[in-house]
Structure formats: structure tokens, C-alpha cells
Amino acid sequence: MVACPDCRCASARVHSRYSRTLADAAAVGHPVLISLMVRRLFCDSADWGGCDQAV
């Protein structure tokens, strides 16, 4: 669950997923890579008329 930045209502309906890779300078001779799987969610707020925000 994540809160919509506009109406602050919780949402769990997945819009899309994608991977993101962060890279940094070498630490002790080894490259530093962080791989993340990121989700975007739809806002389903009935109070705001389903604010249609992709969170």
C-alpha cells in the first residue's frame, strides 16, 4: 500500500512495474550496483472521484 501524493488515500492497485539500477563509484575495488523493482499504483479514492493519479 502507498499513499497518493494528492489525496493521501491508500492504494494497492498496480499500474505498472519496472526495474531501476543505481550505480556508484567503486568501493574497495568493486563496482557498487543496486537493482530495484519499482511499482506505480493507481489512486482509487472515491472521496476525490478516483483522482486518477498514478502513484
Distance bins in CASP14 RR format, pairs under 12 A and 6 or more apart:
PFRMAT RR
TARGET T0000
AUTHOR 0000-0000-0000
RMODE 2
METHOD distances of the structure
MODEL  1
1 9 0 0 0 0 1 0 0 0 0 0 0
1 10 1 0 1 0 0 0 0 0 0 0 0
1 11 1 0 0 1 0 0 0 0 0 0 0
1 12 1 0 1 0 0 0 0 0 0 0 0
1 13 0 0 0 0 0 1 0 0 0 0 0
1 14 0 0 0 0 0 1 0 0 0 0 0
1 39 0 0 0 0 0 1 0 0 0 0 0
1 41 0 0 0 0 1 0 0 0 0 0 0
1 43 0 0 0 0 0 1 0 0 0 0 0
1 44 0 0 0 0 0 1 0 0 0 0 0
1 55 0 0 0 0 0 1 0 0 0 0 0
2 8 0 0 0 0 0 1 0 0 0 0 0
2 9 0 0 0 0 0 1 0 0 0 0 0
2 10 1 0 0 1 0 0 0 0 0 0 0
2 11 1 0 0 1 0 0 0 0 0 0 0
2 12 1 0 0 1 0 0 0 0 0 0 0
2 13 0 0 0 0 0 1 0 0 0 0 0
2 14 0 0 0 0 0 1 0 0 0 0 0
2 15 0 0 0 0 0 1 0 0 0 0 0
2 38 0 0 0 0 0 1 0 0 0 0 0
2 39 0 0 0 0 1 0 0 0 0 0 0
2 40 0 0 0 0 1 0 0 0 0 0 0
2 41 1 0 1 0 0 0 0 0 0 0 0
2 42 0 0 0 0 0 1 0 0 0 0 0
2 43 0 0 0 0 1 0 0 0 0 0 0
2 44 0 0 0 0 0 1 0 0 0 0 0
2 53 0 0 0 0 0 1 0 0 0 0 0
2 54 0 0 0 0 0 1 0 0 0 0 0
2 55 1 0 1 0 0 0 0 0 0 0 0
3 9 1 0 0 1 0 0 0 0 0 0 0
3 10 1 0 1 0 0 0 0 0 0 0 0
3 11 1 0 0 1 0 0 0 0 0 0 0
3 12 0 0 0 0 0 1 0 0 0 0 0
3 41 0 0 0 0 1 0 0 0 0 0 0
3 43 0 0 0 0 1 0 0 0 0 0 0
3 45 0 0 0 0 0 1 0 0 0 0 0
3 51 0 0 0 0 0 1 0 0 0 0 0
3 53 0 0 0 0 0 1 0 0 0 0 0
3 55 1 0 0 1 0 0 0 0 0 0 0
4 10 1 0 0 1 0 0 0 0 0 0 0
4 11 1 0 0 1 0 0 0 0 0 0 0
4 12 0 0 0 0 0 1 0 0 0 0 0
4 13 0 0 0 0 0 1 0 0 0 0 0
4 15 0 0 0 0 0 1 0 0 0 0 0
4 40 0 0 0 0 0 1 0 0 0 0 0
4 41 0 0 0 0 1 0 0 0 0 0 0
4 42 0 0 0 0 1 0 0 0 0 0 0
4 43 1 0 1 0 0 0 0 0 0 0 0
4 44 0 0 0 0 1 0 0 0 0 0 0
4 45 1 0 0 1 0 0 0 0 0 0 0
4 47 0 0 0 0 0 1 0 0 0 0 0
4 48 0 0 0 0 1 0 0 0 0 0 0
4 49 0 0 0 0 0 1 0 0 0 0 0
4 50 0 0 0 0 1 0 0 0 0 0 0
4 51 1 0 0 1 0 0 0 0 0 0 0
4 52 0 0 0 0 1 0 0 0 0 0 0
4 53 1 0 1 0 0 0 0 0 0 0 0
4 54 0 0 0 0 1 0 0 0 0 0 0
4 55 1 0 1 0 0 0 0 0 0 0 0
5 11 0 0 0 0 0 1 0 0 0 0 0
5 41 0 0 0 0 0 1 0 0 0 0 0
5 43 0 0 0 0 1 0 0 0 0 0 0
5 45 0 0 0 0 0 1 0 0 0 0 0
5 51 0 0 0 0 1 0 0 0 0 0 0
5 53 1 0 0 1 0 0 0 0 0 0 0
5 54 0 0 0 0 0 1 0 0 0 0 0
5 55 1 0 0 1 0 0 0 0 0 0 0
6 43 1 0 0 1 0 0 0 0 0 0 0
6 45 0 0 0 0 1 0 0 0 0 0 0
6 47 0 0 0 0 0 1 0 0 0 0 0
6 48 1 0 0 1 0 0 0 0 0 0 0
6 49 0 0 0 0 0 1 0 0 0 0 0
6 50 0 0 0 0 0 1 0 0 0 0 0
6 51 1 0 1 0 0 0 0 0 0 0 0
6 52 0 0 0 0 1 0 0 0 0 0 0
6 53 1 0 1 0 0 0 0 0 0 0 0
6 54 0 0 0 0 0 1 0 0 0 0 0
6 55 0 0 0 0 1 0 0 0 0 0 0
7 43 1 0 0 1 0 0 0 0 0 0 0
7 44 0 0 0 0 0 1 0 0 0 0 0
7 45 1 0 1 0 0 0 0 0 0 0 0
7 46 0 0 0 0 0 1 0 0 0 0 0
7 47 1 0 0 1 0 0 0 0 0 0 0
7 48 1 0 1 0 0 0 0 0 0 0 0
7 49 0 0 0 0 1 0 0 0 0 0 0
7 50 0 0 0 0 1 0 0 0 0 0 0
7 51 1 0 1 0 0 0 0 0 0 0 0
7 52 0 0 0 0 0 1 0 0 0 0 0
7 53 1 0 0 1 0 0 0 0 0 0 0
7 55 0 0 0 0 0 1 0 0 0 0 0
8 43 0 0 0 0 1 0 0 0 0 0 0
8 45 0 0 0 0 1 0 0 0 0 0 0
8 47 0 0 0 0 0 1 0 0 0 0 0
8 48 0 0 0 0 1 0 0 0 0 0 0
8 51 0 0 0 0 0 1 0 0 0 0 0
8 53 0 0 0 0 0 1 0 0 0 0 0
8 55 0 0 0 0 0 1 0 0 0 0 0
9 41 0 0 0 0 0 1 0 0 0 0 0
9 42 0 0 0 0 0 1 0 0 0 0 0
9 43 1 0 0 1 0 0 0 0 0 0 0
9 44 1 0 0 1 0 0 0 0 0 0 0
9 45 1 1 0 0 0 0 0 0 0 0 0
9 46 0 0 0 0 1 0 0 0 0 0 0
9 47 1 0 0 1 0 0 0 0 0 0 0
9 48 1 0 0 1 0 0 0 0 0 0 0
9 49 0 0 0 0 0 1 0 0 0 0 0
9 50 0 0 0 0 1 0 0 0 0 0 0
9 51 1 0 0 1 0 0 0 0 0 0 0
9 53 0 0 0 0 1 0 0 0 0 0 0
9 55 0 0 0 0 1 0 0 0 0 0 0
10 41 0 0 0 0 1 0 0 0 0 0 0
10 42 0 0 0 0 0 1 0 0 0 0 0
10 43 0 0 0 0 1 0 0 0 0 0 0
10 44 0 0 0 0 1 0 0 0 0 0 0
10 45 0 0 0 0 1 0 0 0 0 0 0
10 47 0 0 0 0 0 1 0 0 0 0 0
10 55 0 0 0 0 1 0 0 0 0 0 0
11 39 0 0 0 0 0 1 0 0 0 0 0
11 40 0 0 0 0 0 1 0 0 0 0 0
11 41 1 0 1 0 0 0 0 0 0 0 0
11 42 1 0 0 1 0 0 0 0 0 0 0
11 43 1 0 1 0 0 0 0 0 0 0 0
11 44 1 0 1 0 0 0 0 0 0 0 0
11 45 1 0 0 1 0 0 0 0 0 0 0
11 46 0 0 0 0 0 1 0 0 0 0 0
11 48 0 0 0 0 0 1 0 0 0 0 0
11 50 0 0 0 0 1 0 0 0 0 0 0
11 51 0 0 0 0 1 0 0 0 0 0 0
11 52 0 0 0 0 0 1 0 0 0 0 0
11 53 0 0 0 0 1 0 0 0 0 0 0
11 54 0 0 0 0 1 0 0 0 0 0 0
11 55 1 0 0 1 0 0 0 0 0 0 0
12 39 0 0 0 0 1 0 0 0 0 0 0
12 41 1 0 0 1 0 0 0 0 0 0 0
12 42 0 0 0 0 1 0 0 0 0 0 0
12 43 0 0 0 0 0 1 0 0 0 0 0
12 44 0 0 0 0 1 0 0 0 0 0 0
12 55 0 0 0 0 0 1 0 0 0 0 0
13 39 0 0 0 0 0 1 0 0 0 0 0
13 40 0 0 0 0 0 1 0 0 0 0 0
13 41 1 0 1 0 0 0 0 0 0 0 0
13 42 1 0 1 0 0 0 0 0 0 0 0
13 43 0 0 0 0 1 0 0 0 0 0 0
13 44 1 0 1 0 0 0 0 0 0 0 0
13 45 0 0 0 0 0 1 0 0 0 0 0
13 50 0 0 0 0 0 1 0 0 0 0 0
13 52 0 0 0 0 0 1 0 0 0 0 0
13 53 0 0 0 0 0 1 0 0 0 0 0
13 54 0 0 0 0 0 1 0 0 0 0 0
13 55 0 0 0 0 1 0 0 0 0 0 0
14 37 0 0 0 0 0 1 0 0 0 0 0
14 38 0 0 0 0 0 1 0 0 0 0 0
14 39 1 0 1 0 0 0 0 0 0 0 0
14 40 1 0 0 1 0 0 0 0 0 0 0
14 41 1 0 1 0 0 0 0 0 0 0 0
14 42 1 0 0 1 0 0 0 0 0 0 0
14 44 0 0 0 0 0 1 0 0 0 0 0
14 54 0 0 0 0 0 1 0 0 0 0 0
14 55 0 0 0 0 0 1 0 0 0 0 0
15 38 0 0 0 0 0 1 0 0 0 0 0
15 39 1 0 0 1 0 0 0 0 0 0 0
15 40 1 0 1 0 0 0 0 0 0 0 0
15 41 1 0 1 0 0 0 0 0 0 0 0
15 42 1 0 1 0 0 0 0 0 0 0 0
15 43 0 0 0 0 1 0 0 0 0 0 0
15 44 0 0 0 0 0 1 0 0 0 0 0
15 52 0 0 0 0 0 1 0 0 0 0 0
15 53 0 0 0 0 1 0 0 0 0 0 0
15 54 1 0 1 0 0 0 0 0 0 0 0
15 55 1 0 0 1 0 0 0 0 0 0 0
16 37 0 0 0 0 0 1 0 0 0 0 0
16 38 0 0 0 0 1 0 0 0 0 0 0
16 39 1 0 0 1 0 0 0 0 0 0 0
16 40 1 0 1 0 0 0 0 0 0 0 0
16 41 0 0 0 0 1 0 0 0 0 0 0
16 42 0 0 0 0 1 0 0 0 0 0 0
16 54 0 0 0 0 1 0 0 0 0 0 0
16 55 0 0 0 0 0 1 0 0 0 0 0
17 36 0 0 0 0 0 1 0 0 0 0 0
17 37 1 0 0 1 0 0 0 0 0 0 0
17 38 1 0 0 1 0 0 0 0 0 0 0
17 39 1 0 1 0 0 0 0 0 0 0 0
17 40 1 0 0 1 0 0 0 0 0 0 0
17 41 0 0 0 0 0 1 0 0 0 0 0
18 35 0 0 0 0 0 1 0 0 0 0 0
18 36 0 0 0 0 1 0 0 0 0 0 0
18 37 1 0 0 1 0 0 0 0 0 0 0
18 38 1 0 1 0 0 0 0 0 0 0 0
18 39 0 0 0 0 1 0 0 0 0 0 0
18 40 0 0 0 0 1 0 0 0 0 0 0
19 33 0 0 0 0 0 1 0 0 0 0 0
19 34 0 0 0 0 0 1 0 0 0 0 0
19 35 1 0 0 1 0 0 0 0 0 0 0
19 36 1 0 0 1 0 0 0 0 0 0 0
19 37 1 0 1 0 0 0 0 0 0 0 0
19 38 1 0 0 1 0 0 0 0 0 0 0
19 39 0 0 0 0 0 1 0 0 0 0 0
20 33 0 0 0 0 0 1 0 0 0 0 0
20 34 0 0 0 0 1 0 0 0 0 0 0
20 35 1 0 0 1 0 0 0 0 0 0 0
20 36 1 0 1 0 0 0 0 0 0 0 0
20 37 0 0 0 0 1 0 0 0 0 0 0
20 38 1 0 1 0 0 0 0 0 0 0 0
20 39 0 0 0 0 0 1 0 0 0 0 0
20 40 0 0 0 0 0 1 0 0 0 0 0
21 31 0 0 0 0 0 1 0 0 0 0 0
21 32 0 0 0 0 0 1 0 0 0 0 0
21 33 1 0 0 1 0 0 0 0 0 0 0
21 34 1 0 0 1 0 0 0 0 0 0 0
21 35 1 0 1 0 0 0 0 0 0 0 0
21 36 1 0 0 1 0 0 0 0 0 0 0
21 37 0 0 0 0 0 1 0 0 0 0 0
21 38 0 0 0 0 0 1 0 0 0 0 0
22 31 0 0 0 0 0 1 0 0 0 0 0
22 32 0 0 0 0 1 0 0 0 0 0 0
22 33 1 0 0 1 0 0 0 0 0 0 0
22 34 1 0 1 0 0 0 0 0 0 0 0
22 35 0 0 0 0 1 0 0 0 0 0 0
22 36 1 0 0 1 0 0 0 0 0 0 0
22 38 0 0 0 0 0 1 0 0 0 0 0
23 30 0 0 0 0 0 1 0 0 0 0 0
23 31 1 0 0 1 0 0 0 0 0 0 0
23 32 1 0 0 1 0 0 0 0 0 0 0
23 33 1 0 1 0 0 0 0 0 0 0 0
23 34 1 0 0 1 0 0 0 0 0 0 0
23 35 0 0 0 0 0 1 0 0 0 0 0
24 30 0 0 0 0 0 1 0 0 0 0 0
24 31 1 0 0 1 0 0 0 0 0 0 0
24 32 1 0 1 0 0 0 0 0 0 0 0
24 33 0 0 0 0 1 0 0 0 0 0 0
24 34 1 0 0 1 0 0 0 0 0 0 0
25 31 0 0 0 0 1 0 0 0 0 0 0
25 32 1 0 0 1 0 0 0 0 0 0 0
25 33 0 0 0 0 0 1 0 0 0 0 0
26 32 1 0 0 1 0 0 0 0 0 0 0
26 33 0 0 0 0 0 1 0 0 0 0 0
27 33 0 0 0 0 0 1 0 0 0 0 0
27 34 0 0 0 0 0 1 0 0 0 0 0
38 55 0 0 0 0 0 1 0 0 0 0 0
39 54 0 0 0 0 0 1 0 0 0 0 0
39 55 0 0 0 0 1 0 0 0 0 0 0
40 53 0 0 0 0 1 0 0 0 0 0 0
40 54 1 0 1 0 0 0 0 0 0 0 0
40 55 1 0 0 1 0 0 0 0 0 0 0
41 53 0 0 0 0 1 0 0 0 0 0 0
41 54 1 0 0 1 0 0 0 0 0 0 0
41 55 1 0 1 0 0 0 0 0 0 0 0
42 50 0 0 0 0 1 0 0 0 0 0 0
42 51 0 0 0 0 1 0 0 0 0 0 0
42 52 1 0 0 1 0 0 0 0 0 0 0
42 53 1 0 0 1 0 0 0 0 0 0 0
42 54 1 0 0 1 0 0 0 0 0 0 0
42 55 1 0 0 1 0 0 0 0 0 0 0
43 49 0 0 0 0 1 0 0 0 0 0 0
43 50 1 0 0 1 0 0 0 0 0 0 0
43 51 1 0 1 0 0 0 0 0 0 0 0
43 52 1 0 0 1 0 0 0 0 0 0 0
43 53 1 0 1 0 0 0 0 0 0 0 0
43 54 1 0 0 1 0 0 0 0 0 0 0
43 55 1 0 1 0 0 0 0 0 0 0 0
44 50 1 0 0 1 0 0 0 0 0 0 0
44 51 0 0 0 0 1 0 0 0 0 0 0
44 52 0 0 0 0 1 0 0 0 0 0 0
44 53 0 0 0 0 1 0 0 0 0 0 0
44 54 0 0 0 0 0 1 0 0 0 0 0
44 55 0 0 0 0 0 1 0 0 0 0 0
45 51 1 0 1 0 0 0 0 0 0 0 0
45 52 0 0 0 0 1 0 0 0 0 0 0
45 53 0 0 0 0 1 0 0 0 0 0 0
45 55 0 0 0 0 0 1 0 0 0 0 0
END
